[in-house]
Amino acid sequence: MPHNYLLGALTYGKIAAENALLHVATAAPVDDLAPFAAQIEPERERVLAPLARPQGLPAHQVEYKIRRLVNDYLQPPKTATRYEQGLQHLRRAGEELAAVGATSPHEAMRAVECGFILDSALFAATASLYRTESRWGLYHYRLDHPQRDDENWFVHVNLRKDAAGRIEPLRRPVAPYVVPVTGDELHSYGRVRIDEPQPAAV
């Protein structure tokens, strides 16, 4: 999600949905789902599990806790220490997902959404910890790495989960811009933060 903006989340969600629809329209039809049972059944059990715990933790309380952790530990200015502490708290919050309960399909959906929110927070924290530089003005300002480092970090940082569920960062080159961008425009975010004291207005 670029800069944690909701607009970025919605844009990437639309792109993902369009690609999913294209895949469904062009992929060969699957007549027998049996070979996929090893993937489908655990997911079905995970999604429906809160309904078996009607007295479990309310999803809205767990969601509130995760969002508070994001605000407390993942906002700029950033440091490795804050992000490592944030990751520890978020992982503990993840253990609480197994105790979330639901009394209706709507509440079960909210429980699943808690997992999505937690994944987003873990991915954001891992990516920010991995990128050891500052960039985009205040959006990614690291107190422990205050300078921009184009030589090593003019890349996209992508993340994925491995087979064991561990988050794995990887770098992807920046593709050529569709619309030409001048050097001045390319570094405009860097001018959001003013490092040198400015003379008082007269």
SEMARBA-707279 format. One line per 8 residues: number of its first residue (from 1); their letters; for each residue x, y, z of N, C-alpha, C. Coordinates in steps of 0.02 Angstrom, whole numbers, plus 50000, padded with zeros to 5 digits. Layout:
NUM) a) X,Y,Z,X,Y,Z,X,Y,Z; ...
***
This chain:
1) mphnyllg) 50043,49941,50000,50000,50000,50000,50045,50062,50000; 50049,50097,49944,50094,50154,49941,50080,50204,49996; 50131,50218,50037,50129,50268,50090,50072,50256,50139; 50046,50193,50144,49992,50176,50189,49927,50213,50172; 49921,50239,50111,49859,50273,50092,49804,50223,50078; 49742,50239,50097,49686,50198,50078,49679,50196,50002; 49693,50253,49969,49689,50255,49896,49736,50203,49865; 49796,50196,49893,49842,50146,49868,49815,50076,49877
9) altygkia) 49784,50063,49934,49755,49997,49947,49699,49982,49898; 49656,50032,49886,49601,50022,49839,49626,50011,49768; 49678,50049,49748,49705,50042,49681,49735,49974,49671; 49776,49952,49718,49807,49886,49711,49755,49831,49716; 49703,49841,49756,49649,49792,49760,49613,49785,49693; 49602,49842,49659,49570,49840,49593,49614,49804,49542; 49679,49818,49544,49726,49785,49499,49726,49709,49511; 49727,49690,49575,49727,49619,49593,49662,49586,49569
17) aenallhv) 49605,49620,49578,49541,49592,49557,49538,49583,49481; 49563,49633,49444,49563,49629,49371,49606,49571,49348; 49663,49561,49379,49707,49506,49360,49676,49438,49378; 49641,49436,49434,49607,49374,49454,49552,49356,49404; 49513,49406,49383,49461,49394,49333,49490,49372,49267; 49546,49402,49247,49579,49382,49185,49603,49310,49189; 49630,49291,49247,49653,49222,49256,49595,49173,49252; 49539,49190,49284,49481,49146,49283,49454,49138,49212
25) ataapvdd) 49455,49193,49174,49428,49192,49106,49472,49153,49058; 49537,49150,49071,49583,49119,49023,49611,49052,49045; 49605,49036,49109,49633,48973,49134,49590,48914,49113; 49621,48857,49107,49583,48797,49090,49535,48779,49146; 49474,48759,49130,49425,48743,49183,49448,48683,49225; 49429,48685,49288,49446,48632,49334,49383,48592,49350; 49380,48530,49329,49321,48489,49339,49322,48452,49405; 49381,48440,49431,49387,48400,49492,49427,48439,49544
33) lapfaaqi) 49394,48459,49598,49428,48498,49651,49462,48454,49702; 49455,48389,49697,49484,48344,49747,49559,48355,49758; 49598,48365,49704,49670,48375,49715,49686,48438,49756; 49637,48485,49760,49649,48547,49797,49622,48545,49868; 49596,48487,49888,49565,48481,49954,49614,48498,50010; 49678,48482,50000,49728,48496,50052,49736,48571,50064; 49718,48612,50014,49721,48685,50022,49653,48712,50044; 49599,48685,50016,49533,48713,50027,49508,48699,50098
41) eperervl) 49515,48639,50121,49486,48621,50186,49516,48659,50244; 49584,48665,50248,49611,48705,50303,49587,48778,50303; 49578,48806,50243,49553,48875,50239,49481,48879,50261; 49440,48829,50241,49371,48828,50263,49367,48823,50339; 49408,48781,50368,49409,48774,50441,49431,48838,50475; 49480,48872,50446,49506,48934,50476,49452,48988,50475; 49417,48994,50419,49367,49047,50412,49307,49034,50458; 49288,48972,50465,49229,48955,50505,49244,48945,50579
49) aplarpqg) 49308,48940,50597,49327,48926,50667,49296,48974,50717; 49294,49040,50705,49266,49085,50756,49193,49069,50774; 49156,49039,50727,49086,49023,50742,49080,48968,50794; 49134,48929,50803,49134,48877,50854,49154,48906,50922; 49171,48971,50924,49191,49004,50987,49146,49065,50998; 49081,49057,51007,49037,49116,51014,49054,49160,51073; 49089,49133,51123,49108,49173,51181,49181,49196,51176; 49210,49191,51117,49280,49210,51108,49289,49286,51108
57) lpahqvey) 49351,49307,51096,49366,49378,51095,49327,49413,51040; 49298,49471,51053,49263,49508,51000,49311,49533,50947; 49294,49523,50884,49338,49542,50829,49354,49616,50830; 49304,49658,50847,49317,49730,50844,49369,49751,50896; 49373,49715,50952,49424,49733,51002,49494,49713,50978; 49499,49655,50947,49564,49633,50921,49586,49679,50864; 49539,49699,50822,49555,49745,50767,49580,49811,50796; 49546,49836,50847,49567,49900,50878,49638,49894,50905
65) kirrlvnd) 49654,49838,50937,49721,49828,50965,49773,49829,50910; 49761,49794,50855,49810,49791,50801,49821,49861,50772; 49766,49897,50761,49772,49965,50733,49810,50011,50781; 49800,50004,50846,49836,50045,50895,49911,50029,50892; 49928,49965,50884,49999,49947,50879,50031,49978,50818; 49994,49981,50763,50019,50013,50703,50033,50087,50717; 49985,50120,50749,49994,50191,50764,50052,50203,50813; 50060,50158,50861,50110,50168,50913,50181,50152,50891
73) ylqppkta) 50188,50104,50845,50255,50080,50829,50276,50089,50755; 50230,50097,50709,50249,50095,50639,50246,50163,50604; 50228,50215,50640,50225,50280,50609,50294,50313,50608; 50307,50356,50559,50371,50392,50560,50371,50445,50615; 50432,50466,50637,50497,50443,50614,50511,50371,50638; 50546,50333,50596,50554,50262,50608,50624,50246,50633; 50628,50194,50674,50693,50167,50695,50688,50091,50697; 50745,50058,50691,50745,49985,50694,50717,49960,50760
81) tryeqglq) 50735,49994,50815,50712,49972,50881,50636,49973,50886; 50605,50028,50864,50532,50032,50868,50500,49979,50824; 50529,49967,50766,50499,49919,50720,50507,49847,50746; 50563,49832,50775,50572,49765,50804,50524,49755,50863; 50515,49807,50904,50467,49801,50959,50396,49794,50931; 50380,49833,50880,50314,49828,50849,50301,49759,50821; 50351,49729,50789,50342,49662,50762,50329,49611,50818; 50364,49619,50874,50352,49573,50930,50280,49578,50955
89) hlrragee) 50255,49639,50963,50187,49649,50987,50136,49623,50936; 50149,49635,50872,50103,49613,50820,50100,49537,50816; 50158,49504,50825,50157,49431,50823,50117,49403,50882; 50123,49436,50940,50083,49413,50997,50008,49424,50984; 49992,49480,50951,49922,49493,50934,49898,49440,50885; 49943,49416,50842,49924,49363,50795,49904,49299,50831; 49936,49285,50887,49917,49226,50926,49846,49232,50953; 49823,49294,50965,49756,49304,50991,49702,49292,50938
97) laavgats) 49721,49292,50875,49671,49279,50823,49639,49211,50832; 49677,49164,50860,49650,49096,50871,49597,49095,50925; 49588,49151,50961,49538,49154,51015,49479,49198,50997; 49479,49227,50935,49424,49270,50915,49361,49228,50903; 49304,49252,50928,49241,49217,50920,49193,49254,50874; 49140,49220,50855,49089,49250,50812,49022,49215,50824; 48969,49254,50817,48901,49226,50826,48860,49231,50762; 48890,49257,50709,48854,49265,50645,48905,49265,50588
105) pheamrav) 48883,49255,50526,48929,49259,50470,48964,49328,50465; 48927,49381,50483,48957,49448,50481,49016,49452,50529; 49006,49428,50590,49060,49430,50640,49118,49384,50618; 49102,49329,50585,49155,49285,50559,49197,49322,50506; 49162,49361,50465,49197,49401,50415,49243,49452,50448; 49219,49484,50503,49260,49532,50538,49322,49498,50567; 49315,49436,50590,49372,49399,50617,49424,49387,50562; 49400,49369,50502,49446,49358,50446,49481,49424,50428
113) ecgfilds) 49443,49479,50430,49473,49544,50415,49529,49562,50464; 49522,49541,50527,49575,49553,50576,49640,49522,50551; 49635,49462,50522,49695,49430,50496,49725,49469,50438; 49682,49498,50395,49707,49538,50339,49743,49600,50365; 49713,49633,50415,49742,49694,50443,49810,49677,50476; 49812,49621,50511,49875,49601,50543,49928,49586,50491; 49910,49551,50437,49958,49537,50383,49985,49602,50354; 49941,49651,50341,49963,49715,50314,50012,49749,50361
121) alfaatas) 49999,49747,50426,50044,49778,50475,50111,49742,50477; 50110,49676,50476,50173,49638,50477,50214,49651,50414; 50180,49654,50357,50215,49667,50294,50245,49738,50294; 50206,49787,50317,50231,49856,50319,50292,49862,50365; 50288,49830,50424,50343,49834,50471,50406,49800,50443; 50396,49742,50412,50453,49705,50384,50486,49744,50328; 50446,49774,50285,50473,49813,50228,50511,49874,50253; 50483,49909,50302,50516,49969,50328,50581,49952,50364
129) lyrtesrw) 50582,49897,50400,50642,49875,50434,50696,49855,50384; 50675,49825,50329,50721,49801,50277,50753,49858,50239; 50716,49913,50226,50741,49970,50187,50780,50016,50233; 50846,50010,50231,50889,50048,50277,50911,50114,50246; 50865,50158,50237,50877,50226,50211,50814,50266,50225; 50816,50331,50208,50757,50373,50212,50735,50392,50141; 50669,50398,50130,50643,50412,50063,50572,50440,50070; 50551,50476,50019,50483,50504,50017,50469,50553,50074
137) glyhyrld) 50518,50596,50086,50506,50647,50138,50494,50615,50206; 50438,50633,50237,50422,50607,50303,50391,50537,50301; 50369,50515,50243,50333,50451,50240,50376,50392,50261; 50439,50393,50239,50485,50340,50262,50550,50374,50284; 50546,50405,50343,50605,50438,50372,50632,50395,50428; 50693,50370,50420,50725,50328,50470,50775,50371,50509; 50764,50378,50574,50811,50416,50616,50880,50383,50616; 50882,50316,50610,50946,50281,50611,50978,50276,50542
145) hpqrdden) 50941,50295,50489,50968,50297,50420,50938,50358,50386; 50960,50419,50403,50925,50480,50381,50935,50499,50308; 50985,50469,50273,50999,50489,50205,50966,50443,50154; 50949,50471,50096,50924,50430,50041,50984,50395,50007; 50975,50333,49987,51029,50293,49958,51004,50264,49892; 51009,50305,49839,50985,50282,49773,51026,50224,49745; 51089,50221,49763,51132,50169,49735,51107,50100,49755; 51083,50092,49816,51062,50027,49840,50986,50019,49845
153) wfvhvnlr) 50950,50075,49848,50879,50070,49865,50832,50102,49815; 50855,50120,49755,50808,50144,49704,50775,50082,49672; 50736,50048,49713,50703,49985,49694,50636,49981,49729; 50593,49936,49704,50533,49918,49740,50550,49863,49790; 50523,49868,49850,50530,49813,49898,50464,49774,49898; 50467,49713,49875,50409,49669,49875,50417,49617,49930; 50362,49591,49954,50365,49540,50006,50319,49482,49988; 50337,49423,50012,50295,49364,50003,50305,49319,50063
161) kdaagrie) 50257,49274,50072,50263,49224,50125,50290,49160,50095; 50338,49129,50130,50363,49065,50107,50317,49009,50131; 50336,48947,50117,50292,48890,50133,50279,48885,50208; 50325,48910,50248,50317,48907,50321,50280,48968,50349; 50260,49015,50305,50224,49074,50328,50268,49131,50348; 50335,49125,50338,50381,49179,50354,50380,49231,50299; 50384,49295,50318,50383,49349,50269,50454,49357,50241; 50458,49357,50175,50523,49361,50141,50525,49424,50097
169) plrrpvap) 50570,49472,50113,50576,49532,50071,50618,49516,50008; 50603,49550,49953,50644,49545,49893,50640,49611,49855; 50691,49623,49815,50696,49686,49779,50676,49677,49706; 50641,49727,49678,50621,49725,49608,50641,49792,49576; 50673,49791,49518,50694,49854,49487,50635,49899,49471; 50647,49963,49472,50595,50012,49453,50591,50014,49378; 50533,50002,49350,50523,50003,49277,50528,50074,49252; 50546,50084,49188,50547,50152,49160,50480,50186,49168
177) yvvpvtgd) 50482,50251,49183,50420,50289,49192,50382,50295,49127; 50316,50288,49130,50274,50296,49071,50274,50369,49048; 50270,50415,49096,50274,50486,49082,50342,50510,49105; 50381,50542,49062,50448,50565,49082,50446,50609,49145; 50493,50597,49189,50497,50634,49252,50566,50667,49256; 50567,50732,49269,50631,50768,49275,50664,50750,49341; 50729,50763,49345,50765,50749,49407,50737,50789,49465; 50715,50849,49451,50686,50891,49504,50622,50860,49531
185) elhsygrv) 50580,50834,49485,50517,50802,49505,50530,50736,49541; 50582,50700,49519,50597,50634,49547,50611,50639,49622; 50640,50694,49644,50660,50700,49714,50618,50751,49752; 50557,50765,49727,50515,50816,49759,50495,50795,49830; 50486,50730,49842,50468,50708,49909,50522,50726,49960; 50584,50728,49938,50639,50742,49983,50637,50812,50011; 50599,50856,49978,50595,50925,50002,50538,50935,50051; 50502,50881,50067,50449,50887,50117,50479,50900,50185
193) ridepqpa) 50538,50871,50198,50572,50881,50262,50627,50934,50253; 50626,50985,50294,50675,51039,50290,50727,51026,50345; 50788,51009,50324,50840,50992,50372,50878,51053,50398; 50883,51106,50357,50922,51164,50377,50876,51218,50406; 50896,51250,50460,50854,51304,50487,50846,51360,50436; 50787,51386,50429,50772,51439,50381,50771,51507,50416; 50793,51559,50382,50791,51626,50413,50718,51646,50428; 50710,51682,50483,50643,51704,50502,50616,51752,50451
201) av) 50551,51749,50438,50519,51795,50391,50519,51865,50421; 50531,51914,50379,50533,51984,50401,50465,52016,50390
***
